[in-house]
Every structure is written in C-alpha cells, then in structure tokens.
C-alpha cells in the first residue's frame, strides 16, 4: 500500500483553495524556506491518520493554547477544512481517504472530524489497511516534538513507533505467525514414516544409505527409499516400470532376504558374510518384518545378508 497524493484545504497555513502534492515516486523530498508550510504538511498527514495533532499533547503547553489551531486563522468558520489522500492497494485498486474537520479545538475540548473511505464513513484508518501505533505517537510521522518524545520514551514504545514509521510492523506480525505455526507443528506427533527414517539414520550400517537425504513428505521419503532399495537389490532389466514403486521394491528385497535366510539356515556357516544392510518399508509405515526374523538368528540389531 502507498499514498499517491495528498490534498490539503484550509488546514493550518493552507488556504481555501485545495493544494495537492503528488507522491508517485519512491522518495519525495519537500524543501522550502521557513514558514512555507512544511510542518503544516507533516501535521496534515498526522491529522489524516489520527484526527488530532500530537503537538497538543507533547508540546508542553496547556490544551487551551491550541484553540482553533487546525483551521487556517484567516478563514471563516464556514470554510471547508479537509485532508484527502489517494491510497493504492496491493491488488492495484485505488481508494480515496478523506478526513474533514467539523469542530476545531476549543479550550480543553478535543477537535471533531469525520473520516471516510470512498465516501463511506469509517472509524479509523486501520479499516483502510493502514497501520497505527499507540498514542500519543500513533501516526507514522516524525516531527520535532515527536522525535524528542521518542528518544525519551520507553524502549518498547520507541521500538513500536519507529516500526510504524518505517512500515515494518507487518514483519513482526509475520514472524509471530510463523513462530506459532512452527510451535504448533512441533507439538504434533511426527509422521511415523519420518520418525522411523530418522531412527534408521542413527544405525551404523543403515545410516549411510539415508543420511544424505532430508525428505519432508511421504512422496519424497518413498522416492528416497526406492532408490536405496534398488541399490541394494537392483530390479531385473525386464522388470516393468512399476518396479520403481516402493511396494514393488519392498517385495523384491523381502523375497531376496527371505531366500537368503533359507540358504543361511541350510548351511553350516554361523553367519552369512557381512556385505550390505537392507531397510524396507510399506507406503504408510516403516516396518522391518524380515529384520525381526533375522534378529532371532543373530544377536546384534543389524540385518545381515550376502552381497548381491
């Protein structure tokens, strides 16, 4: 969101004829001699945002000293006083934000104004998607008295003010939302497939087969495991394309290990030569059914078989 122009009429040093300042460049510099309306322009932005002036609160004088301070003193009470701005939204649409002064400051009484968006009354600029900080420095406008206050304010209040001025408040909101999502995700049970894969990574023989991958989804895990299983027991050349699927690779390795288990039982060797270690799975879980059978034959937790 950005402001493409601001139009001022009858506010402080501005006369009865509307004066518009175009803001259609990334940076706009306003420079002029003293008493040419620079401060009035800055306070016009503040009035548009908040419907008041922080100078009345932070200037050090009594509220009565600001009686009639918003309307140009040379204009009759019937003269129109307003601030208008065109705001450009991220979707490319444009809206007119306008605040009109109804009653100026009177003694200790606050001023009264009406804020509208495309001619429809709204209660705050936040309804138009604009950010406000906490009072008294609610508007992202850096004036001399505001700077003095910001320097002497509490660190948290000072931080909030400059975040609003620099329009980075949304980054804090985004960071908070991301932190909440991460905490929520970490509090949920881990997917069984992911949890068991991480368990296999700690195994001295199986770990090297899967340690180089960091999958996050079941599809990525399946692809990684198919690759590992095909490396251990390669598919036959005439095997159809579904051989690349996880269930087919699991069946191939299971059959191979079962055959070798029978071969081992029929021989007099106490254990088969250690050559490779096999991990296998189903699509939804990470079961080592053949490993359970092997654990009844050998004492350690490795799944041992002859090399292919």
Residue pairs with C-beta under 8 A, 6 or more apart in sequence:
1 87
1 88
1 89
1 90
1 129
1 130
2 23
2 87
2 88
3 23
3 85
3 86
3 87
3 88
4 22
4 23
4 24
4 85
4 86
4 87
4 88
4 94
5 20
5 21
5 22
5 23
5 24
5 85
5 86
6 20
6 21
6 23
6 41
6 44
6 45
6 48
6 83
6 84
6 85
7 18
7 19
7 20
7 21
7 83
7 84
7 85
8 14
8 18
8 19
8 20
8 21
8 40
8 41
8 44
8 82
8 83
8 84
9 16
9 17
9 18
9 19
9 80
9 81
9 82
9 83
9 84
10 16
10 71
10 72
10 75
10 79
10 80
10 81
10 82
10 101
11 40
11 43
11 44
11 47
11 70
11 71
11 72
11 81
11 82
11 83
11 101
12 37
12 40
12 43
12 44
12 69
12 70
12 71
12 72
13 35
13 37
13 40
13 72
14 37
14 40
14 44
14 72
15 72
15 74
15 75
16 72
16 75
16 79
16 80
18 84
21 28
21 30
21 41
30 38
30 41
31 38
32 38
39 143
42 141
42 143
43 53
43 55
43 141
43 143
44 83
45 83
45 139
45 141
46 52
46 53
46 54
46 139
46 141
46 143
47 53
47 70
47 83
47 99
47 101
47 113
48 83
48 85
48 97
48 99
48 125
49 125
49 130
49 132
49 138
49 139
49 140
49 141
50 132
50 135
50 138
50 139
51 99
51 111
51 113
51 115
52 110
52 111
53 66
53 69
53 70
54 135
54 136
54 137
54 138
54 139
54 143
54 145
54 146
54 149
55 66
55 143
55 145
56 63
56 66
56 69
56 105
57 135
57 136
58 136
58 145
58 146
58 148
58 149
59 65
59 66
59 145
63 105
63 107
63 108
64 107
64 108
66 105
67 104
67 105
67 106
67 107
68 104
68 105
68 106
69 104
69 105
70 81
70 101
70 104
70 105
70 111
71 77
71 79
71 81
71 101
71 104
72 79
72 81
75 81
80 100
81 100
81 101
82 98
82 99
82 100
82 101
83 98
83 99
84 96
84 97
84 98
84 99
85 96
85 97
85 98
86 94
86 95
86 96
86 97
87 94
87 95
87 96
87 97
87 128
87 129
87 130
88 94
89 95
89 129
95 117
95 118
95 128
96 117
96 118
96 119
97 115
97 116
97 117
97 125
97 128
98 115
98 116
98 117
99 113
99 114
99 115
99 116
100 113
100 114
100 116
101 111
101 112
101 113
102 111
102 112
102 113
102 114
103 109
103 111
103 112
104 111
105 111
114 121
115 121
115 122
115 123
115 124
115 125
116 122
117 127
117 128
122 128
124 132
125 132
126 132
131 140
131 164
131 167
131 169
131 170
132 138
132 139
132 164
133 139
133 140
133 160
133 161
133 163
133 164
133 169
134 157
134 160
136 149
137 146
137 149
137 150
137 153
137 157
137 161
137 164
139 164
140 164
140 165
140 166
140 167
141 165
142 150
142 165
146 161
150 157
150 158
150 161
150 162
151 158
153 161
160 169
163 169
163 172
191 218
192 284
192 285
192 286
193 218
193 221
193 281
193 284
193 285
193 286
194 215
194 216
194 221
195 286
196 281
196 285
196 286
197 210
197 215
197 221
197 224
197 225
197 286
200 206
200 207
200 210
200 279
200 286
201 207
201 210
201 211
203 277
203 301
203 302
204 302
205 277
205 302
206 277
206 279
206 303
209 228
209 231
209 232
209 277
209 279
210 224
210 225
210 228
210 279
213 220
213 224
215 221
215 223
215 224
218 283
222 246
222 283
225 246
225 249
225 279
225 280
225 281
226 244
226 245
226 246
226 249
228 279
229 246
229 249
229 250
229 252
229 253
229 278
229 279
229 280
230 243
230 244
230 249
232 253
232 276
232 278
232 308
233 249
233 252
233 253
233 256
233 278
233 308
234 308
235 243
235 244
235 248
235 249
235 252
236 243
239 248
242 248
243 249
243 252
246 281
246 282
246 283
247 282
247 283
249 280
250 280
250 281
250 282
253 278
253 280
254 280
254 289
254 290
256 305
256 308
257 278
257 290
257 294
257 303
257 305
258 290
260 272
260 305
260 306
261 290
261 293
261 294
261 297
263 306
264 271
264 272
264 297
265 297
271 298
271 304
272 304
272 305
272 306
273 306
273 307
274 302
274 304
275 305
275 306
275 307
276 305
276 307
276 308
277 302
277 303
277 304
278 290
278 303
278 305
279 288
279 303
280 288
280 290
281 287
288 303
290 303
291 303
294 303
294 304
295 301
298 304
